[in-house]
Amino acid sequence: MSIPSSVEAATSRRGIAAEAARRRTFAIISHPDAGKTTLTENLLLAGGAIRAAGQVRARGENRRTRSDWMKIERERGISVSASVMTFDHAGLMFNLLDTPGHEDFSEDTYRTLTAADAAVMVLDAAKGIEPQTLKLFEVCRLRDIPIVTFINKMDREAQDPFALLDEIGSKLALDPAPLYWPAGSGGRFKGMLDLGRQMFIPFAKKGAGGAGNEDGHPKSIAFRGNAITSYLAADELDELTDNAELVAGASKPFDVQSFLEGHMTPVFFGSALRHFGVDELLAGLGVYAPPPKGVAALKAGEAALVEPGDAEVSGFVFKVQANMDPNHRDRIAFLRLTSGEFERGMKLKVQNTGRQLSVNAPIMFFASDRELAEQAFAGDVIGIPNHGILRVGDSLSQSGTLRFAGLPNFAPEILQRVRVKDPLKAKHLKKALEGLAEEGVTQLFRPTLGADFIVGAVGQLQFEVMADRLANEYQLEVIFEASPYAEARWIAGDKADLEDFQGKHRMQMAADIDNQPVFLAKTAWETGYVAERYPKVAFARSKERA
């Protein structure tokens, strides 16, 4: 007897939903130098660092996979580009999104957070909440992303843990709920207490390997047993006991629903460099971090909620990266899947252009390494090689009728002129700058009058990255020069009003990468003055692609 097609479809949807429920897609955010990249690498180690596509284990310490793959990142010791790492662990599929910590790359971080279902906030135990951490937290709050806190570098001198919890509560308006409690810090750091299980996890100064390694840390022991005296002196034991009782009375107990709603953060302690507390953090993410949820969209112009278990494959592009492989002039679009069961070779349509893509070589990422993805589900991030077809903010689906909320471009804070040293390479410069603008590395403005390009960025370091990439990837030596402009604003309004304004301010008009009109102001005062004189023209600080 044949199975009715409706029953087959329902069974298929249950399977798709179950696979999506296995996904944990999270970003790591922090102030620079809080230890984010080190934590990223140790989470891979804790998870077995197995790629979904190839079951390839991470190399040893001397050949470890790096999430910082750009030359400038390795030289500076900072992350300036988001990267993705996928691994299978304990029956779950983890998609780890590593974000730039430097504030000059906050726009890339914002876009990456749109693809995350949770975030790990890394704090330096000695410094607490720093300015960039606060900015990134606000982005998470805007997107209702639940936050897990990891207080790093406990093996160095640190602030009092109670002071750190107070800072989280006062600065972030989050209820901190510690799941562990440290025994000392710096030279006195002896380990931490699992407050729920009442097990003590000893810290070994030599430990820097994964769980079960010979150079790892001793196994956890019962806090109330006699063996604890091997690790804690009497006064240290008394202090940890008192602190554990105090934190149990002073802190709200961890509530999963409150965490998912963004009101509470579970707090973990450890040392990423010494691989201490990392296994516990990964286990906590597996248990508490949410699986993919429904995403609001427009379907054929009407509001819809796209559920992870829906049959139609859909997703959105949150990042485009060129030249990840210096041996090939590649261009990869990072697609966060929101529904369906994706299979290699599928055809997907781009909503805003109607173009159809045959995705024959989708990629699963492991930092700068990659393998072909045969299958993927909601929550997964796959790479789609393309040559200028896909842009940040594009929506893809099998029907081509779904449109997810776009990713905004923000007005740059610094504007500079750029020209190439060799005038014969002017055309190459145009193509290279357009490529970087499509990635979101910079914003490109072409003045209505004049030949020089105007590039915009959030911070000065972005220009250094631009120069480095233009030299290494495009063999173009460029010069950045001061621009007479201080602000850029996208303008909108009725056609007649726009034409009138542009005609009278032709010297300060430009077009962006999408050929949208932009007004370049010499001062902030001028922006306000012009906006008052032309009330029918809107001057916008951000722009969402149509």
Helices and strands as residue ranges (DSSP letters): H 5-21, E 23-30, H 36-46, G 61-63, H 71-76, E 83-89, E 92-98, G 103-105, H 106-113, E 118-124, H 131-142, E 147-152, H 161-172, E 175-178, E 180-183, G 186-188, E 191-194, E 199-202, E 221-222, G 226-230, H 234-250, H 256-260, E 264-269, H 278-288, E 295-299, E 302-306, E 314-322, E 331-339, E 341-343, E 347-350, E 356-358, E 363-366, E 369-372, E 375-377, E 381-385, E 395-397, E 402-404, E 409-410, E 414-420, G 423-425, H 426-439, E 443-447, E 453-457, H 460-474, E 478-482, E 487-492, H 495-504, G 506-508, E 509-511, E 517-521, H 524-533, E 538-540, E 542-543
